[in-house]
Amino acid sequence: MTSDINPVPSPDHSSRQAIAEQASPALWLVVVLSAMAGGMGWGIRGQYGHETGAMIAGVLVGCVLVLMLCRGATSLFVARAVAMCALGISIGGSMTYGQTLGLTQDADLIGNFAALRWGLLGTFVKGAIWIGFAAAFFALALSETRYRPLELALLLLVMLFLLFAGVQLFNAPFDPAAKELPKIYFSDDWRWEPGAALQPRAERWGGLLLALAGLYLYAGWIRGDRLVRWLTLWGVVGGGLGFATGQCVQSFHAWNVDMFRESWFAPWEPHINWWNMMETTFGAVWGAIVGTGLWMNRHLIGKDQQEEPPEITLPAEWLLIAVHVTALVAWNFGSFRQLDWFADLAITMVIIPVIAVSAGRLWPYLLTLPIVTLPIAGKTLRQLCYEQKQLDVEVGWIVYVAAPLLLMTVAALLLARGATKPGSGSTFSRWSLLLMTWTLFTLNFAFFEFPWPWEAWTTRTPNAIIFSICTIGLTAAALFIAPTSPSTDKSELKPDATIDT
């Protein structure tokens, strides 16, 4: 293994690398659009929660990258890749990180450089694990190495075992009543605030780290998958730097509030949501770095392989969809202790989707579009109609839930009809990017209580402006990034065309 994170291709890949270099867009374009997708997706994630919220960024970044780097592939191939990216990024959402950020910015710890360093180290570790999973799962689907559904199922079960082992190894003992905490503990504890009444949180970064290491070792080295080997490292670096950089923005403000309020920036300071700025920065940084990593290793993408037929029947697919959606709704909108314990393990909630995405024909499309949208739409409805009562519940159900889910479901089923048509991947990626960008932006804009920039500014307005710019950029990418050549994408759509099924 060389020290260069960009691998030197072997001779048998030289021709494919030359083709990839000729057909690929400029690196700067990949970086900019990936940063827009990651920044907007991760910034929106902050309103909707950990696991399911994180899938927003996974879909947006995944769609951008397959649009630019998988031209000529089938839609089934790229849909599986985007779905796997969303599933991978959901796993890291089970980690607690609020108190880790608190070490760098809580009022009682301002001026404590040791706590600041430790908190930033914790954000780096947790960010690296979080995006490392996203990159690894994305690479599993994009790679020229093929993984069977049963193989993936067994791998996930081993990862689940490693999760429990890692928690015991790195995140135990945990007995706050006796003040017994792990030796490596990144949340607030009595080392930093000896006399405070604290409520330490159980961490599981160590378990997820061991699970990610198991995935990396198996796919990257035992199976010899070079794309997993390299893209996972790019994800680890991107996630670590992204989270730490984003938190530096927030903690710098917390440590220097007076400076902000007494400078030329003073009129703007009250309107900045620094937490959301941290999230947006985090997403932009990791999006740009993962995009760079895939661009550097684009010759390892296995888009020229023939797609294998589905390994599960259509009735079985719909049954698995019903089971997963029921569990997803109960987990996000109900309170069932045993289900919460099971789902909070994160890896458990992706076992069915990973198997179904890799073995089915409909699952990649339905997961990427309506299933990812479902909890976002439901939480928007709950916030605006049940808690804030800004809109009648009946109208809210139609506007915030029924309409977007119907649109996404119809689009998914239509796009699935061209699953194995050569070049149809471009059609899938551009339409999915358009639909998800505008649907998620609109739902989040409503969640922000419609902060129009020409009206009195709130703490939501600056991020809303940033998301608007990102939406324009992603829309332009979906509409104007052309396929490699006219012959490589027979199913390409014009903006005013009907979906070719």
Contacts in CASP RR format, 6 or more apart in sequence:
PFRMAT RR
TARGET T0000
AUTHOR 0000-0000-0000
METHOD contacts of the structure
MODEL  1
MTSDINPVPSPDHSSRQAIAEQASPALWLVVVLSAMAGGMGWGIRGQYGH
ETGAMIAGVLVGCVLVLMLCRGATSLFVARAVAMCALGISIGGSMTYGQT
LGLTQDADLIGNFAALRWGLLGTFVKGAIWIGFAAAFFALALSETRYRPL
ELALLLLVMLFLLFAGVQLFNAPFDPAAKELPKIYFSDDWRWEPGAALQP
RAERWGGLLLALAGLYLYAGWIRGDRLVRWLTLWGVVGGGLGFATGQCVQ
SFHAWNVDMFRESWFAPWEPHINWWNMMETTFGAVWGAIVGTGLWMNRHL
IGKDQQEEPPEITLPAEWLLIAVHVTALVAWNFGSFRQLDWFADLAITMV
IIPVIAVSAGRLWPYLLTLPIVTLPIAGKTLRQLCYEQKQLDVEVGWIVY
VAAPLLLMTVAALLLARGATKPGSGSTFSRWSLLLMTWTLFTLNFAFFEF
PWPWEAWTTRTPNAIIFSICTIGLTAAALFIAPTSPSTDKSELKPDATID
T
2 8 0 8 1.000
5 230 0 8 1.000
5 233 0 8 1.000
5 234 0 8 1.000
5 237 0 8 1.000
6 230 0 8 1.000
6 293 0 8 1.000
6 296 0 8 1.000
6 297 0 8 1.000
7 226 0 8 1.000
7 229 0 8 1.000
7 230 0 8 1.000
7 297 0 8 1.000
7 300 0 8 1.000
9 17 0 8 1.000
9 299 0 8 1.000
9 300 0 8 1.000
13 299 0 8 1.000
13 300 0 8 1.000
16 299 0 8 1.000
16 304 0 8 1.000
17 299 0 8 1.000
20 69 0 8 1.000
20 298 0 8 1.000
20 299 0 8 1.000
20 301 0 8 1.000
21 299 0 8 1.000
23 71 0 8 1.000
23 484 0 8 1.000
24 30 0 8 1.000
24 68 0 8 1.000
24 69 0 8 1.000
24 295 0 8 1.000
24 298 0 8 1.000
25 68 0 8 1.000
25 69 0 8 1.000
25 481 0 8 1.000
27 292 0 8 1.000
27 295 0 8 1.000
29 68 0 8 1.000
30 65 0 8 1.000
30 68 0 8 1.000
30 69 0 8 1.000
30 291 0 8 1.000
30 292 0 8 1.000
30 294 0 8 1.000
30 295 0 8 1.000
31 288 0 8 1.000
31 291 0 8 1.000
31 292 0 8 1.000
32 288 0 8 1.000
33 64 0 8 1.000
33 68 0 8 1.000
33 473 0 8 1.000
33 474 0 8 1.000
33 477 0 8 1.000
34 61 0 8 1.000
34 64 0 8 1.000
34 65 0 8 1.000
34 287 0 8 1.000
34 288 0 8 1.000
34 290 0 8 1.000
34 291 0 8 1.000
34 292 0 8 1.000
35 283 0 8 1.000
35 284 0 8 1.000
35 285 0 8 1.000
35 287 0 8 1.000
35 288 0 8 1.000
36 64 0 8 1.000
36 284 0 8 1.000
36 469 0 8 1.000
36 470 0 8 1.000
36 473 0 8 1.000
36 474 0 8 1.000
37 57 0 8 1.000
37 60 0 8 1.000
37 61 0 8 1.000
37 62 0 8 1.000
37 63 0 8 1.000
37 64 0 8 1.000
37 287 0 8 1.000
37 470 0 8 1.000
37 474 0 8 1.000
38 57 0 8 1.000
38 58 0 8 1.000
38 60 0 8 1.000
38 61 0 8 1.000
38 283 0 8 1.000
38 284 0 8 1.000
38 286 0 8 1.000
38 287 0 8 1.000
39 57 0 8 1.000
39 279 0 8 1.000
39 280 0 8 1.000
39 281 0 8 1.000
39 282 0 8 1.000
39 283 0 8 1.000
39 284 0 8 1.000
39 287 0 8 1.000
39 466 0 8 1.000
39 470 0 8 1.000
40 60 0 8 1.000
40 280 0 8 1.000
40 437 0 8 1.000
40 441 0 8 1.000
40 466 0 8 1.000
40 467 0 8 1.000
40 470 0 8 1.000
40 471 0 8 1.000
40 474 0 8 1.000
41 56 0 8 1.000
41 57 0 8 1.000
41 58 0 8 1.000
41 60 0 8 1.000
41 61 0 8 1.000
41 283 0 8 1.000
41 440 0 8 1.000
42 54 0 8 1.000
42 56 0 8 1.000
42 57 0 8 1.000
42 279 0 8 1.000
42 280 0 8 1.000
42 282 0 8 1.000
42 283 0 8 1.000
42 284 0 8 1.000
42 286 0 8 1.000
43 57 0 8 1.000
43 276 0 8 1.000
43 279 0 8 1.000
43 280 0 8 1.000
43 283 0 8 1.000
43 463 0 8 1.000
43 467 0 8 1.000
44 53 0 8 1.000
44 56 0 8 1.000
44 57 0 8 1.000
44 440 0 8 1.000
44 441 0 8 1.000
44 444 0 8 1.000
44 467 0 8 1.000
45 53 0 8 1.000
45 54 0 8 1.000
45 56 0 8 1.000
45 57 0 8 1.000
45 279 0 8 1.000
46 53 0 8 1.000
46 276 0 8 1.000
46 279 0 8 1.000
47 379 0 8 1.000
47 444 0 8 1.000
47 447 0 8 1.000
47 448 0 8 1.000
48 56 0 8 1.000
48 375 0 8 1.000
48 376 0 8 1.000
48 379 0 8 1.000
49 379 0 8 1.000
50 92 0 8 1.000
50 93 0 8 1.000
50 94 0 8 1.000
50 95 0 8 1.000
51 90 0 8 1.000
51 91 0 8 1.000
51 92 0 8 1.000
51 93 0 8 1.000
51 94 0 8 1.000
51 346 0 8 1.000
51 349 0 8 1.000
52 90 0 8 1.000
52 328 0 8 1.000
52 332 0 8 1.000
52 372 0 8 1.000
52 375 0 8 1.000
52 376 0 8 1.000
53 90 0 8 1.000
53 375 0 8 1.000
53 376 0 8 1.000
54 89 0 8 1.000
54 90 0 8 1.000
54 92 0 8 1.000
54 93 0 8 1.000
54 130 0 8 1.000
55 86 0 8 1.000
55 87 0 8 1.000
55 89 0 8 1.000
55 90 0 8 1.000
55 372 0 8 1.000
56 372 0 8 1.000
56 376 0 8 1.000
56 436 0 8 1.000
56 440 0 8 1.000
57 89 0 8 1.000
57 283 0 8 1.000
57 287 0 8 1.000
58 82 0 8 1.000
58 85 0 8 1.000
58 86 0 8 1.000
58 89 0 8 1.000
58 134 0 8 1.000
59 82 0 8 1.000
59 85 0 8 1.000
59 86 0 8 1.000
59 368 0 8 1.000
59 372 0 8 1.000
59 432 0 8 1.000
59 436 0 8 1.000
60 433 0 8 1.000
60 436 0 8 1.000
60 437 0 8 1.000
60 440 0 8 1.000
60 474 0 8 1.000
61 85 0 8 1.000
61 134 0 8 1.000
61 287 0 8 1.000
61 290 0 8 1.000
61 291 0 8 1.000
62 81 0 8 1.000
62 82 0 8 1.000
62 85 0 8 1.000
62 86 0 8 1.000
62 138 0 8 1.000
63 82 0 8 1.000
63 429 0 8 1.000
63 432 0 8 1.000
63 433 0 8 1.000
63 436 0 8 1.000
64 433 0 8 1.000
64 474 0 8 1.000
64 477 0 8 1.000
65 138 0 8 1.000
65 290 0 8 1.000
65 291 0 8 1.000
65 294 0 8 1.000
66 73 0 8 1.000
66 78 0 8 1.000
66 81 0 8 1.000
66 82 0 8 1.000
66 142 0 8 1.000
66 425 0 8 1.000
66 429 0 8 1.000
67 426 0 8 1.000
67 429 0 8 1.000
67 430 0 8 1.000
67 433 0 8 1.000
67 477 0 8 1.000
67 478 0 8 1.000
67 481 0 8 1.000
68 477 0 8 1.000
68 481 0 8 1.000
69 294 0 8 1.000
69 295 0 8 1.000
69 298 0 8 1.000
69 301 0 8 1.000
70 77 0 8 1.000
70 78 0 8 1.000
70 81 0 8 1.000
70 142 0 8 1.000
70 301 0 8 1.000
70 303 0 8 1.000
70 425 0 8 1.000
70 429 0 8 1.000
71 423 0 8 1.000
71 425 0 8 1.000
71 426 0 8 1.000
71 483 0 8 1.000
71 484 0 8 1.000
71 488 0 8 1.000
71 489 0 8 1.000
72 303 0 8 1.000
72 422 0 8 1.000
72 423 0 8 1.000
72 425 0 8 1.000
72 426 0 8 1.000
72 483 0 8 1.000
72 484 0 8 1.000
72 488 0 8 1.000
72 489 0 8 1.000
73 303 0 8 1.000
73 304 0 8 1.000
73 423 0 8 1.000
73 425 0 8 1.000
74 307 0 8 1.000
74 419 0 8 1.000
74 420 0 8 1.000
74 421 0 8 1.000
74 422 0 8 1.000
74 423 0 8 1.000
74 424 0 8 1.000
74 425 0 8 1.000
75 415 0 8 1.000
75 416 0 8 1.000
75 418 0 8 1.000
75 419 0 8 1.000
75 420 0 8 1.000
75 421 0 8 1.000
75 423 0 8 1.000
75 424 0 8 1.000
75 425 0 8 1.000
75 427 0 8 1.000
75 428 0 8 1.000
75 429 0 8 1.000
76 307 0 8 1.000
76 361 0 8 1.000
76 364 0 8 1.000
76 419 0 8 1.000
76 420 0 8 1.000
77 141 0 8 1.000
77 303 0 8 1.000
77 305 0 8 1.000
77 307 0 8 1.000
77 425 0 8 1.000
78 303 0 8 1.000
78 425 0 8 1.000
78 428 0 8 1.000
78 429 0 8 1.000
79 364 0 8 1.000
79 365 0 8 1.000
79 368 0 8 1.000
79 415 0 8 1.000
79 416 0 8 1.000
79 419 0 8 1.000
79 425 0 8 1.000
79 428 0 8 1.000
79 432 0 8 1.000
80 141 0 8 1.000
80 357 0 8 1.000
80 358 0 8 1.000
80 364 0 8 1.000
81 138 0 8 1.000
81 141 0 8 1.000
81 142 0 8 1.000
82 364 0 8 1.000
82 368 0 8 1.000
82 429 0 8 1.000
82 432 0 8 1.000
83 141 0 8 1.000
83 353 0 8 1.000
83 357 0 8 1.000
83 363 0 8 1.000
83 364 0 8 1.000
83 367 0 8 1.000
83 368 0 8 1.000
84 137 0 8 1.000
84 138 0 8 1.000
84 140 0 8 1.000
84 141 0 8 1.000
84 354 0 8 1.000
84 357 0 8 1.000
84 358 0 8 1.000
85 134 0 8 1.000
85 137 0 8 1.000
85 138 0 8 1.000
85 141 0 8 1.000
86 367 0 8 1.000
86 368 0 8 1.000
86 372 0 8 1.000
87 137 0 8 1.000
87 350 0 8 1.000
87 353 0 8 1.000
87 354 0 8 1.000
87 357 0 8 1.000
87 367 0 8 1.000
88 133 0 8 1.000
88 134 0 8 1.000
88 136 0 8 1.000
88 137 0 8 1.000
88 138 0 8 1.000
88 350 0 8 1.000
89 130 0 8 1.000
89 131 0 8 1.000
89 133 0 8 1.000
89 134 0 8 1.000
89 137 0 8 1.000
90 346 0 8 1.000
90 349 0 8 1.000
90 350 0 8 1.000
91 130 0 8 1.000
91 133 0 8 1.000
91 208 0 8 1.000
91 346 0 8 1.000
91 347 0 8 1.000
91 350 0 8 1.000
92 129 0 8 1.000
92 130 0 8 1.000
92 133 0 8 1.000
92 208 0 8 1.000
92 346 0 8 1.000
93 130 0 8 1.000
93 346 0 8 1.000
94 204 0 8 1.000
94 208 0 8 1.000
94 344 0 8 1.000
94 345 0 8 1.000
94 346 0 8 1.000
95 126 0 8 1.000
95 129 0 8 1.000
95 130 0 8 1.000
95 203 0 8 1.000
95 204 0 8 1.000
95 205 0 8 1.000
95 208 0 8 1.000
96 187 0 8 1.000
96 201 0 8 1.000
96 202 0 8 1.000
96 203 0 8 1.000
96 204 0 8 1.000
97 123 0 8 1.000
97 126 0 8 1.000
98 187 0 8 1.000
99 187 0 8 1.000
99 188 0 8 1.000
99 200 0 8 1.000
99 201 0 8 1.000
100 119 0 8 1.000
100 122 0 8 1.000
100 123 0 8 1.000
100 126 0 8 1.000
100 186 0 8 1.000
100 187 0 8 1.000
101 119 0 8 1.000
101 123 0 8 1.000
101 247 0 8 1.000
101 250 0 8 1.000
101 251 0 8 1.000
101 278 0 8 1.000
102 109 0 8 1.000
102 119 0 8 1.000
102 188 0 8 1.000
103 109 0 8 1.000
103 115 0 8 1.000
103 116 0 8 1.000
103 118 0 8 1.000
103 119 0 8 1.000
103 186 0 8 1.000
103 187 0 8 1.000
103 188 0 8 1.000
103 192 0 8 1.000
104 115 0 8 1.000
104 116 0 8 1.000
104 119 0 8 1.000
104 120 0 8 1.000
104 123 0 8 1.000
104 247 0 8 1.000
104 250 0 8 1.000
104 251 0 8 1.000
104 254 0 8 1.000
105 247 0 8 1.000
105 250 0 8 1.000
105 251 0 8 1.000
105 254 0 8 1.000
105 255 0 8 1.000
106 188 0 8 1.000
107 254 0 8 1.000
108 193 0 8 1.000
108 196 0 8 1.000
109 115 0 8 1.000
109 116 0 8 1.000
109 192 0 8 1.000
109 193 0 8 1.000
110 254 0 8 1.000
110 255 0 8 1.000
111 255 0 8 1.000
112 192 0 8 1.000
114 192 0 8 1.000
115 192 0 8 1.000
116 251 0 8 1.000
118 186 0 8 1.000
118 192 0 8 1.000
119 186 0 8 1.000
119 247 0 8 1.000
120 244 0 8 1.000
120 247 0 8 1.000
120 248 0 8 1.000
120 251 0 8 1.000
121 186 0 8 1.000
122 186 0 8 1.000
122 205 0 8 1.000
123 240 0 8 1.000
123 243 0 8 1.000
123 244 0 8 1.000
123 247 0 8 1.000
124 240 0 8 1.000
124 241 0 8 1.000
124 243 0 8 1.000
124 244 0 8 1.000
125 186 0 8 1.000
125 205 0 8 1.000
125 209 0 8 1.000
125 240 0 8 1.000
126 186 0 8 1.000
126 205 0 8 1.000
126 240 0 8 1.000
126 243 0 8 1.000
127 239 0 8 1.000
127 240 0 8 1.000
127 242 0 8 1.000
127 243 0 8 1.000
127 244 0 8 1.000
127 282 0 8 1.000
127 286 0 8 1.000
128 235 0 8 1.000
128 236 0 8 1.000
128 237 0 8 1.000
128 238 0 8 1.000
128 239 0 8 1.000
128 240 0 8 1.000
128 243 0 8 1.000
129 205 0 8 1.000
129 206 0 8 1.000
129 208 0 8 1.000
129 209 0 8 1.000
129 212 0 8 1.000
129 236 0 8 1.000
130 239 0 8 1.000
130 243 0 8 1.000
131 235 0 8 1.000
131 236 0 8 1.000
131 238 0 8 1.000
131 239 0 8 1.000
131 240 0 8 1.000
131 242 0 8 1.000
131 286 0 8 1.000
131 290 0 8 1.000
132 212 0 8 1.000
132 232 0 8 1.000
132 235 0 8 1.000
132 236 0 8 1.000
132 239 0 8 1.000
133 208 0 8 1.000
133 212 0 8 1.000
133 215 0 8 1.000
134 235 0 8 1.000
134 290 0 8 1.000
135 231 0 8 1.000
135 232 0 8 1.000
135 234 0 8 1.000
135 235 0 8 1.000
135 236 0 8 1.000
135 290 0 8 1.000
136 212 0 8 1.000
136 215 0 8 1.000
136 216 0 8 1.000
136 219 0 8 1.000
136 228 0 8 1.000
136 231 0 8 1.000
136 232 0 8 1.000
137 354 0 8 1.000
138 231 0 8 1.000
138 290 0 8 1.000
138 294 0 8 1.000
139 219 0 8 1.000
139 225 0 8 1.000
139 227 0 8 1.000
139 228 0 8 1.000
139 231 0 8 1.000
139 232 0 8 1.000
140 147 0 8 1.000
140 152 0 8 1.000
140 219 0 8 1.000
140 225 0 8 1.000
140 228 0 8 1.000
141 357 0 8 1.000
141 358 0 8 1.000
142 227 0 8 1.000
142 231 0 8 1.000
142 294 0 8 1.000
142 301 0 8 1.000
142 302 0 8 1.000
142 303 0 8 1.000
143 225 0 8 1.000
143 226 0 8 1.000
143 227 0 8 1.000
143 228 0 8 1.000
143 300 0 8 1.000
143 301 0 8 1.000
143 302 0 8 1.000
144 227 0 8 1.000
144 300 0 8 1.000
144 301 0 8 1.000
144 302 0 8 1.000
144 305 0 8 1.000
145 219 0 8 1.000
145 223 0 8 1.000
145 224 0 8 1.000
145 225 0 8 1.000
145 227 0 8 1.000
145 228 0 8 1.000
146 305 0 8 1.000
146 308 0 8 1.000
147 155 0 8 1.000
147 219 0 8 1.000
147 223 0 8 1.000
147 358 0 8 1.000
148 358 0 8 1.000
149 311 0 8 1.000
149 312 0 8 1.000
149 355 0 8 1.000
149 358 0 8 1.000
149 359 0 8 1.000
152 354 0 8 1.000
152 355 0 8 1.000
152 358 0 8 1.000
153 351 0 8 1.000
153 354 0 8 1.000
153 355 0 8 1.000
155 215 0 8 1.000
155 218 0 8 1.000
155 219 0 8 1.000
156 347 0 8 1.000
156 350 0 8 1.000
156 351 0 8 1.000
156 354 0 8 1.000
157 351 0 8 1.000
158 214 0 8 1.000
158 218 0 8 1.000
159 211 0 8 1.000
159 214 0 8 1.000
159 215 0 8 1.000
159 347 0 8 1.000
160 211 0 8 1.000
160 345 0 8 1.000
160 347 0 8 1.000
160 348 0 8 1.000
162 207 0 8 1.000
162 210 0 8 1.000
162 211 0 8 1.000
162 213 0 8 1.000
162 214 0 8 1.000
163 204 0 8 1.000
163 207 0 8 1.000
163 208 0 8 1.000
163 210 0 8 1.000
163 211 0 8 1.000
163 345 0 8 1.000
163 347 0 8 1.000
164 207 0 8 1.000
165 207 0 8 1.000
165 210 0 8 1.000
166 206 0 8 1.000
166 207 0 8 1.000
166 209 0 8 1.000
166 210 0 8 1.000
166 211 0 8 1.000
167 204 0 8 1.000
167 206 0 8 1.000
167 207 0 8 1.000
169 206 0 8 1.000
169 207 0 8 1.000
169 210 0 8 1.000
170 182 0 8 1.000
170 184 0 8 1.000
170 205 0 8 1.000
170 206 0 8 1.000
170 207 0 8 1.000
170 209 0 8 1.000
170 210 0 8 1.000
171 182 0 8 1.000
171 202 0 8 1.000
171 203 0 8 1.000
171 204 0 8 1.000
171 205 0 8 1.000
171 206 0 8 1.000
171 207 0 8 1.000
172 182 0 8 1.000
173 180 0 8 1.000
173 181 0 8 1.000
173 182 0 8 1.000
174 180 0 8 1.000
174 181 0 8 1.000
174 182 0 8 1.000
174 200 0 8 1.000
174 202 0 8 1.000
174 203 0 8 1.000
175 181 0 8 1.000
176 198 0 8 1.000
176 199 0 8 1.000
176 200 0 8 1.000
179 190 0 8 1.000
181 189 0 8 1.000
181 200 0 8 1.000
182 203 0 8 1.000
185 200 0 8 1.000
185 203 0 8 1.000
186 203 0 8 1.000
186 205 0 8 1.000
187 200 0 8 1.000
187 201 0 8 1.000
187 203 0 8 1.000
188 198 0 8 1.000
188 200 0 8 1.000
189 198 0 8 1.000
189 200 0 8 1.000
190 196 0 8 1.000
190 198 0 8 1.000
208 346 0 8 1.000
211 347 0 8 1.000
212 232 0 8 1.000
215 232 0 8 1.000
216 228 0 8 1.000
216 229 0 8 1.000
216 232 0 8 1.000
219 225 0 8 1.000
219 228 0 8 1.000
219 229 0 8 1.000
220 226 0 8 1.000
220 228 0 8 1.000
220 229 0 8 1.000
220 232 0 8 1.000
221 229 0 8 1.000
226 297 0 8 1.000
226 300 0 8 1.000
227 297 0 8 1.000
227 300 0 8 1.000
227 301 0 8 1.000
230 293 0 8 1.000
230 296 0 8 1.000
230 297 0 8 1.000
230 300 0 8 1.000
231 290 0 8 1.000
231 293 0 8 1.000
231 294 0 8 1.000
231 297 0 8 1.000
234 289 0 8 1.000
234 290 0 8 1.000
234 291 0 8 1.000
234 292 0 8 1.000
234 293 0 8 1.000
234 294 0 8 1.000
234 296 0 8 1.000
235 286 0 8 1.000
235 289 0 8 1.000
235 290 0 8 1.000
235 293 0 8 1.000
237 289 0 8 1.000
238 285 0 8 1.000
238 286 0 8 1.000
238 287 0 8 1.000
238 289 0 8 1.000
238 290 0 8 1.000
239 282 0 8 1.000
239 285 0 8 1.000
239 286 0 8 1.000
239 289 0 8 1.000
240 286 0 8 1.000
241 285 0 8 1.000
241 286 0 8 1.000
241 289 0 8 1.000
242 281 0 8 1.000
242 282 0 8 1.000
242 283 0 8 1.000
242 285 0 8 1.000
242 286 0 8 1.000
242 289 0 8 1.000
243 282 0 8 1.000
243 286 0 8 1.000
245 281 0 8 1.000
245 282 0 8 1.000
245 285 0 8 1.000
246 277 0 8 1.000
246 278 0 8 1.000
246 279 0 8 1.000
246 281 0 8 1.000
246 282 0 8 1.000
246 285 0 8 1.000
247 278 0 8 1.000
247 282 0 8 1.000
249 274 0 8 1.000
249 277 0 8 1.000
249 278 0 8 1.000
249 281 0 8 1.000
250 274 0 8 1.000
250 275 0 8 1.000
250 277 0 8 1.000
250 278 0 8 1.000
253 260 0 8 1.000
253 272 0 8 1.000
253 274 0 8 1.000
254 274 0 8 1.000
260 266 0 8 1.000
260 269 0 8 1.000
261 269 0 8 1.000
268 462 0 8 1.000
270 459 0 8 1.000
271 457 0 8 1.000
271 458 0 8 1.000
271 459 0 8 1.000
271 461 0 8 1.000
271 462 0 8 1.000
272 459 0 8 1.000
272 462 0 8 1.000
273 459 0 8 1.000
273 460 0 8 1.000
273 462 0 8 1.000
273 463 0 8 1.000
276 460 0 8 1.000
276 463 0 8 1.000
277 462 0 8 1.000
277 463 0 8 1.000
280 463 0 8 1.000
280 466 0 8 1.000
294 301 0 8 1.000
307 419 0 8 1.000
307 420 0 8 1.000
310 317 0 8 1.000
310 359 0 8 1.000
310 360 0 8 1.000
310 361 0 8 1.000
311 359 0 8 1.000
311 360 0 8 1.000
312 320 0 8 1.000
312 356 0 8 1.000
312 359 0 8 1.000
312 360 0 8 1.000
314 361 0 8 1.000
314 362 0 8 1.000
317 356 0 8 1.000
317 360 0 8 1.000
317 361 0 8 1.000
317 362 0 8 1.000
317 363 0 8 1.000
318 362 0 8 1.000
320 352 0 8 1.000
320 356 0 8 1.000
320 363 0 8 1.000
321 356 0 8 1.000
321 362 0 8 1.000
321 363 0 8 1.000
321 366 0 8 1.000
321 371 0 8 1.000
323 352 0 8 1.000
324 352 0 8 1.000
324 353 0 8 1.000
324 356 0 8 1.000
324 371 0 8 1.000
325 371 0 8 1.000
325 374 0 8 1.000
327 339 0 8 1.000
327 343 0 8 1.000
327 349 0 8 1.000
328 349 0 8 1.000
328 371 0 8 1.000
328 374 0 8 1.000
328 375 0 8 1.000
329 374 0 8 1.000
329 375 0 8 1.000
330 336 0 8 1.000
330 339 0 8 1.000
331 339 0 8 1.000
331 340 0 8 1.000
331 343 0 8 1.000
331 349 0 8 1.000
332 375 0 8 1.000
332 378 0 8 1.000
332 379 0 8 1.000
333 378 0 8 1.000
333 382 0 8 1.000
342 348 0 8 1.000
343 349 0 8 1.000
353 363 0 8 1.000
353 367 0 8 1.000
356 363 0 8 1.000
356 367 0 8 1.000
357 363 0 8 1.000
357 364 0 8 1.000
357 367 0 8 1.000
361 416 0 8 1.000
361 419 0 8 1.000
362 412 0 8 1.000
362 413 0 8 1.000
362 416 0 8 1.000
364 416 0 8 1.000
365 412 0 8 1.000
365 413 0 8 1.000
365 415 0 8 1.000
365 416 0 8 1.000
365 428 0 8 1.000
366 409 0 8 1.000
366 412 0 8 1.000
366 413 0 8 1.000
366 416 0 8 1.000
368 412 0 8 1.000
368 432 0 8 1.000
368 436 0 8 1.000
369 408 0 8 1.000
369 409 0 8 1.000
369 411 0 8 1.000
369 412 0 8 1.000
369 432 0 8 1.000
369 435 0 8 1.000
369 436 0 8 1.000
370 405 0 8 1.000
370 408 0 8 1.000
370 409 0 8 1.000
370 412 0 8 1.000
372 436 0 8 1.000
373 404 0 8 1.000
373 405 0 8 1.000
373 408 0 8 1.000
373 436 0 8 1.000
373 439 0 8 1.000
373 440 0 8 1.000
374 405 0 8 1.000
376 440 0 8 1.000
376 443 0 8 1.000
377 400 0 8 1.000
377 401 0 8 1.000
377 404 0 8 1.000
377 405 0 8 1.000
377 443 0 8 1.000
378 400 0 8 1.000
378 401 0 8 1.000
379 447 0 8 1.000
380 400 0 8 1.000
380 443 0 8 1.000
380 444 0 8 1.000
380 446 0 8 1.000
380 447 0 8 1.000
381 396 0 8 1.000
381 397 0 8 1.000
381 400 0 8 1.000
381 401 0 8 1.000
383 447 0 8 1.000
384 390 0 8 1.000
384 391 0 8 1.000
384 396 0 8 1.000
384 400 0 8 1.000
384 446 0 8 1.000
384 447 0 8 1.000
385 391 0 8 1.000
385 392 0 8 1.000
385 393 0 8 1.000
385 395 0 8 1.000
385 396 0 8 1.000
385 397 0 8 1.000
385 400 0 8 1.000
386 393 0 8 1.000
390 449 0 8 1.000
391 399 0 8 1.000
400 443 0 8 1.000
400 446 0 8 1.000
404 439 0 8 1.000
404 443 0 8 1.000
407 435 0 8 1.000
407 439 0 8 1.000
408 435 0 8 1.000
408 439 0 8 1.000
411 431 0 8 1.000
411 432 0 8 1.000
411 435 0 8 1.000
411 499 0 8 1.000
414 499 0 8 1.000
414 501 0 8 1.000
415 427 0 8 1.000
415 428 0 8 1.000
415 431 0 8 1.000
415 432 0 8 1.000
415 499 0 8 1.000
415 501 0 8 1.000
417 501 0 8 1.000
418 424 0 8 1.000
418 491 0 8 1.000
418 500 0 8 1.000
418 501 0 8 1.000
421 490 0 8 1.000
421 491 0 8 1.000
422 488 0 8 1.000
422 490 0 8 1.000
423 483 0 8 1.000
423 488 0 8 1.000
423 489 0 8 1.000
423 490 0 8 1.000
423 491 0 8 1.000
423 492 0 8 1.000
424 489 0 8 1.000
424 490 0 8 1.000
424 491 0 8 1.000
425 489 0 8 1.000
425 491 0 8 1.000
426 483 0 8 1.000
426 489 0 8 1.000
426 491 0 8 1.000
426 492 0 8 1.000
427 489 0 8 1.000
427 491 0 8 1.000
427 492 0 8 1.000
427 493 0 8 1.000
427 499 0 8 1.000
427 500 0 8 1.000
429 478 0 8 1.000
430 478 0 8 1.000
430 479 0 8 1.000
430 481 0 8 1.000
430 493 0 8 1.000
431 478 0 8 1.000
431 493 0 8 1.000
431 499 0 8 1.000
433 474 0 8 1.000
433 477 0 8 1.000
433 478 0 8 1.000
434 475 0 8 1.000
434 478 0 8 1.000
434 479 0 8 1.000
437 471 0 8 1.000
437 474 0 8 1.000
437 475 0 8 1.000
437 478 0 8 1.000
438 471 0 8 1.000
438 475 0 8 1.000
441 467 0 8 1.000
441 468 0 8 1.000
441 471 0 8 1.000
444 467 0 8 1.000
445 451 0 8 1.000
445 464 0 8 1.000
445 467 0 8 1.000
448 460 0 8 1.000
448 463 0 8 1.000
448 464 0 8 1.000
449 458 0 8 1.000
449 460 0 8 1.000
451 457 0 8 1.000
451 458 0 8 1.000
451 460 0 8 1.000
451 461 0 8 1.000
451 464 0 8 1.000
453 461 0 8 1.000
453 464 0 8 1.000
453 465 0 8 1.000
479 495 0 8 1.000
483 489 0 8 1.000
483 492 0 8 1.000
491 500 0 8 1.000
493 499 0 8 1.000
493 500 0 8 1.000
END
